[in-house]
Amino acid sequence: MSFDGRLSIGELAKATGVKVVTIRYYEQIKVMPAPFRTEGNYRAYKQEHLHRLRFIRRCRDLGFTLDQIRDLLGLSTQGKQDCSSIDRITAKHLKDIERKVSDLRRLAAELRRINRRCPGNGLIANCRILEALSPRAERPLPIKTLTSP
């Protein structure tokens, strides 16, 4: 249901692929500005809301946090400033992603190594994968006795 060229929350959700509950959450945390309300208290969104929500969705798809998105949105209104702040945010995000990719590669290599230990046709009681995943017994800590002075 459109309101004088404005979008309902359902139409906005459909146009952006963002769930209605998420749109409400974004409004609550002030990432999305509150829309105009009709006499019936329905939300009525403008095209600016649509563009902003698409921007937020794209940033979320790229893994930006809501705090980073909030910063990017704040900076986007400062058109006359240099873009070094935006560069810093995206460079840090890229560095974080590259670290995660490196961690995932190490994890994949370890899982491949563990998986090669068991052909998958034996008994669970003898499974080398479970053995490899089990924590090794640690040396017992020395027991200190309390002595009276």
ZADO-1210 file (C-alpha; in nm, 4 decimals, padded with zeros to 6 digits):
<atoms>
<atom x="00.0000" y="00.0000" z="00.0000" code="MET" pos="1"/>
<atom x="00.1596" y="00.3269" z="-00.1116" code="SER" pos="2"/>
<atom x="00.1031" y="00.6581" z="00.0622" code="PHE" pos="3"/>
<atom x="00.1266" y="00.9530" z="-00.1796" code="ASP" pos="4"/>
<atom x="00.4288" y="00.8102" z="-00.3609" code="GLY" pos="5"/>
<atom x="00.5840" y="00.6814" z="-00.0416" code="ARG" pos="6"/>
<atom x="00.6570" y="00.3180" z="00.0338" code="LEU" pos="7"/>
<atom x="00.5106" y="00.1050" z="00.3089" code="SER" pos="8"/>
<atom x="00.7535" y="-00.0925" z="00.5210" code="ILE" pos="9"/>
<atom x="00.6595" y="-00.4097" z="00.3324" code="GLY" pos="10"/>
<atom x="00.7290" y="-00.2436" z="-00.0038" code="GLU" pos="11"/>
<atom x="01.0602" y="-00.1097" z="00.1265" code="LEU" pos="12"/>
<atom x="01.1532" y="-00.4560" z="00.2531" code="ALA" pos="13"/>
<atom x="01.0673" y="-00.6142" z="-00.0810" code="LYS" pos="14"/>
<atom x="01.2551" y="-00.3494" z="-00.2803" code="ALA" pos="15"/>
<atom x="01.5736" y="-00.3935" z="-00.0752" code="THR" pos="16"/>
<atom x="01.5655" y="-00.7568" z="00.0333" code="GLY" pos="17"/>
<atom x="01.5842" y="-00.6460" z="00.3984" code="VAL" pos="18"/>
<atom x="01.3388" y="-00.8003" z="00.6438" code="LYS" pos="19"/>
<atom x="01.0756" y="-00.5779" z="00.8036" code="VAL" pos="20"/>
<atom x="01.2050" y="-00.6581" z="01.1523" code="VAL" pos="21"/>
<atom x="01.5544" y="-00.5523" z="01.0435" code="THR" pos="22"/>
<atom x="01.4248" y="-00.2221" z="00.9069" code="ILE" pos="23"/>
<atom x="01.2555" y="-00.1550" z="01.2410" code="ARG" pos="24"/>
<atom x="01.5798" y="-00.2436" z="01.4200" code="TYR" pos="25"/>
<atom x="01.7801" y="-00.0055" z="01.1986" code="TYR" pos="26"/>
<atom x="01.5337" y="00.2701" z="01.2896" code="GLU" pos="27"/>
<atom x="01.5626" y="00.1845" z="01.6585" code="GLN" pos="28"/>
<atom x="01.9439" y="00.2075" z="01.6548" code="ILE" pos="29"/>
<atom x="01.9272" y="00.5233" z="01.4402" code="LYS" pos="30"/>
<atom x="02.1014" y="00.3849" z="01.1309" code="VAL" pos="31"/>
<atom x="01.7795" y="00.4558" z="00.9402" code="MET" pos="32"/>
<atom x="01.5931" y="00.7798" z="01.0068" code="PRO" pos="33"/>
<atom x="01.2388" y="00.7462" z="01.1334" code="ALA" pos="34"/>
<atom x="00.9902" y="00.7741" z="00.8463" code="PRO" pos="35"/>
<atom x="00.6826" y="00.9904" z="00.8201" code="PHE" pos="36"/>
<atom x="00.3783" y="00.8343" z="00.9881" code="ARG" pos="37"/>
<atom x="00.0335" y="00.8387" z="00.8314" code="THR" pos="38"/>
<atom x="-00.2827" y="00.9248" z="01.0207" code="GLU" pos="39"/>
<atom x="-00.3244" y="00.5503" z="01.0708" code="GLY" pos="40"/>
<atom x="00.0290" y="00.5412" z="01.2198" code="ASN" pos="41"/>
<atom x="00.1743" y="00.3470" z="00.9258" code="TYR" pos="42"/>
<atom x="00.5341" y="00.4092" z="00.8268" code="ARG" pos="43"/>
<atom x="00.5625" y="00.5885" z="00.4913" code="ALA" pos="44"/>
<atom x="00.9134" y="00.5862" z="00.3428" code="TYR" pos="45"/>
<atom x="01.0601" y="00.8272" z="00.0874" code="LYS" pos="46"/>
<atom x="01.3045" y="00.7462" z="-00.1910" code="GLN" pos="47"/>
<atom x="01.5863" y="00.8653" z="00.0369" code="GLU" pos="48"/>
<atom x="01.5012" y="00.5827" z="00.2769" code="HIS" pos="49"/>
<atom x="01.5163" y="00.3365" z="-00.0117" code="LEU" pos="50"/>
<atom x="01.8594" y="00.4606" z="-00.1231" code="HIS" pos="51"/>
<atom x="01.9944" y="00.4610" z="00.2322" code="ARG" pos="52"/>
<atom x="01.8670" y="00.1101" z="00.3029" code="LEU" pos="53"/>
<atom x="02.0191" y="-00.0177" z="-00.0216" code="ARG" pos="54"/>
<atom x="02.3507" y="00.1373" z="00.0844" code="PHE" pos="55"/>
<atom x="02.3245" y="-00.0289" z="00.4267" code="ILE" pos="56"/>
<atom x="02.2355" y="-00.3626" z="00.2683" code="ARG" pos="57"/>
<atom x="02.5340" y="-00.3436" z="00.0321" code="ARG" pos="58"/>
<atom x="02.7674" y="-00.2592" z="00.3202" code="CYS" pos="59"/>
<atom x="02.6282" y="-00.5489" z="00.5263" code="ARG" pos="60"/>
<atom x="02.6751" y="-00.7826" z="00.2276" code="ASP" pos="61"/>
<atom x="03.0408" y="-00.6737" z="00.2246" code="LEU" pos="62"/>
<atom x="03.0708" y="-00.7518" z="00.5962" code="GLY" pos="63"/>
<atom x="03.0872" y="-00.4013" z="00.7391" code="PHE" pos="64"/>
<atom x="02.9717" y="-00.3706" z="01.0994" code="THR" pos="65"/>
<atom x="02.6844" y="-00.1442" z="01.1939" code="LEU" pos="66"/>
<atom x="02.9297" y="00.0921" z="01.3643" code="ASP" pos="67"/>
<atom x="03.1354" y="00.1128" z="01.0444" code="GLN" pos="68"/>
<atom x="02.8180" y="00.1730" z="00.8435" code="ILE" pos="69"/>
<atom x="02.7128" y="00.4462" z="01.0854" code="ARG" pos="70"/>
<atom x="03.0539" y="00.6102" z="01.0366" code="ASP" pos="71"/>
<atom x="03.0335" y="00.5775" z="00.6576" code="LEU" pos="72"/>
<atom x="02.6837" y="00.7257" z="00.6554" code="LEU" pos="73"/>
<atom x="02.7998" y="01.0167" z="00.8710" code="GLY" pos="74"/>
<atom x="03.0942" y="01.0802" z="00.6412" code="LEU" pos="75"/>
<atom x="02.8758" y="01.0562" z="00.3296" code="SER" pos="76"/>
<atom x="02.7052" y="01.3820" z="00.4258" code="THR" pos="77"/>
<atom x="03.0372" y="01.5682" z="00.4274" code="GLN" pos="78"/>
<atom x="03.0830" y="01.5946" z="00.0515" code="GLY" pos="79"/>
<atom x="03.3425" y="01.8727" z="00.0667" code="LYS" pos="80"/>
<atom x="03.5818" y="01.6795" z="00.2957" code="GLN" pos="81"/>
<atom x="03.8632" y="01.4577" z="00.1685" code="ASP" pos="82"/>
<atom x="03.7862" y="01.0884" z="00.1714" code="CYS" pos="83"/>
<atom x="04.0802" y="00.9713" z="00.3844" code="SER" pos="84"/>
<atom x="03.8456" y="00.8728" z="00.6705" code="SER" pos="85"/>
<atom x="03.6471" y="00.6500" z="00.4375" code="ILE" pos="86"/>
<atom x="03.9708" y="00.5021" z="00.3059" code="ASP" pos="87"/>
<atom x="04.0806" y="00.4213" z="00.6634" code="ARG" pos="88"/>
<atom x="03.7521" y="00.2472" z="00.7450" code="ILE" pos="89"/>
<atom x="03.7589" y="00.0349" z="00.4305" code="THR" pos="90"/>
<atom x="04.1336" y="-00.0412" z="00.4616" code="ALA" pos="91"/>
<atom x="04.0853" y="-00.1621" z="00.8195" code="LYS" pos="92"/>
<atom x="03.7881" y="-00.3714" z="00.7107" code="HIS" pos="93"/>
<atom x="03.9901" y="-00.5225" z="00.4265" code="LEU" pos="94"/>
<atom x="04.2745" y="-00.6045" z="00.6668" code="LYS" pos="95"/>
<atom x="04.0273" y="-00.7767" z="00.9023" code="ASP" pos="96"/>
<atom x="03.8829" y="-00.9789" z="00.6140" code="ILE" pos="97"/>
<atom x="04.2280" y="-01.0818" z="00.4910" code="GLU" pos="98"/>
<atom x="04.3161" y="-01.1960" z="00.8451" code="ARG" pos="99"/>
<atom x="03.9956" y="-01.4005" z="00.8616" code="LYS" pos="100"/>
<atom x="04.0670" y="-01.5562" z="00.5205" code="VAL" pos="101"/>
<atom x="04.4148" y="-01.6508" z="00.6405" code="SER" pos="102"/>
<atom x="04.2681" y="-01.8030" z="00.9588" code="ASP" pos="103"/>
<atom x="04.0139" y="-01.9979" z="00.7524" code="LEU" pos="104"/>
<atom x="04.2876" y="-02.1321" z="00.5234" code="ARG" pos="105"/>
<atom x="04.4817" y="-02.2560" z="00.8272" code="ARG" pos="106"/>
<atom x="04.1634" y="-02.4097" z="00.9663" code="LEU" pos="107"/>
<atom x="04.0890" y="-02.5839" z="00.6349" code="ALA" pos="108"/>
<atom x="04.4435" y="-02.7247" z="00.6190" code="ALA" pos="109"/>
<atom x="04.4157" y="-02.8579" z="00.9736" code="GLU" pos="110"/>
<atom x="04.0776" y="-03.0184" z="00.9025" code="LEU" pos="111"/>
<atom x="04.2160" y="-03.1789" z="00.5838" code="ARG" pos="112"/>
<atom x="04.5083" y="-03.3169" z="00.7869" code="ARG" pos="113"/>
<atom x="04.2730" y="-03.4556" z="01.0518" code="ILE" pos="114"/>
<atom x="04.0363" y="-03.5981" z="00.7913" code="ASN" pos="115"/>
<atom x="04.3182" y="-03.7921" z="00.6194" code="ARG" pos="116"/>
<atom x="04.3803" y="-03.9789" z="00.9445" code="ARG" pos="117"/>
<atom x="04.0641" y="-04.1863" z="00.9102" code="CYS" pos="118"/>
<atom x="03.9410" y="-04.3656" z="00.5962" code="PRO" pos="119"/>
<atom x="03.5823" y="-04.3486" z="00.7256" code="GLY" pos="120"/>
<atom x="03.5117" y="-04.7208" z="00.7171" code="ASN" pos="121"/>
<atom x="03.6118" y="-04.8325" z="01.0678" code="GLY" pos="122"/>
<atom x="03.4390" y="-04.8357" z="01.4018" code="LEU" pos="123"/>
<atom x="03.3659" y="-04.5116" z="01.5803" code="ILE" pos="124"/>
<atom x="03.5508" y="-04.6454" z="01.8835" code="ALA" pos="125"/>
<atom x="03.8691" y="-04.6479" z="01.6700" code="ASN" pos="126"/>
<atom x="03.8066" y="-04.3263" z="01.4787" code="CYS" pos="127"/>
<atom x="04.1300" y="-04.1358" z="01.4297" code="ARG" pos="128"/>
<atom x="03.9386" y="-03.8121" z="01.3659" code="ILE" pos="129"/>
<atom x="03.7802" y="-03.8226" z="01.7115" code="LEU" pos="130"/>
<atom x="04.1227" y="-03.8993" z="01.8563" code="GLU" pos="131"/>
<atom x="04.2741" y="-03.5997" z="01.6768" code="ALA" pos="132"/>
<atom x="03.9928" y="-03.3704" z="01.7937" code="LEU" pos="133"/>
<atom x="04.0135" y="-03.4814" z="02.1564" code="SER" pos="134"/>
<atom x="04.2208" y="-03.2655" z="02.3875" code="PRO" pos="135"/>
<atom x="04.5430" y="-03.4272" z="02.4922" code="ARG" pos="136"/>
<atom x="04.5860" y="-03.5132" z="02.8546" code="ALA" pos="137"/>
<atom x="04.7756" y="-03.2377" z="03.0243" code="GLU" pos="138"/>
<atom x="05.0265" y="-03.2840" z="03.2975" code="ARG" pos="139"/>
<atom x="04.8626" y="-03.2591" z="03.6373" code="PRO" pos="140"/>
<atom x="04.9359" y="-02.9408" z="03.8219" code="LEU" pos="141"/>
<atom x="05.1550" y="-02.9843" z="04.1279" code="PRO" pos="142"/>
<atom x="04.9557" y="-02.9853" z="04.4450" code="ILE" pos="143"/>
<atom x="05.0741" y="-02.7294" z="04.6919" code="LYS" pos="144"/>
<atom x="05.0204" y="-02.8044" z="05.0512" code="THR" pos="145"/>
<atom x="04.9403" y="-02.5334" z="05.2904" code="LEU" pos="146"/>
<atom x="05.1841" y="-02.5126" z="05.5737" code="THR" pos="147"/>
<atom x="05.1209" y="-02.3174" z="05.8851" code="SER" pos="148"/>
<atom x="05.3696" y="-02.0475" z="05.9771" code="PRO" pos="149"/>
</atoms>
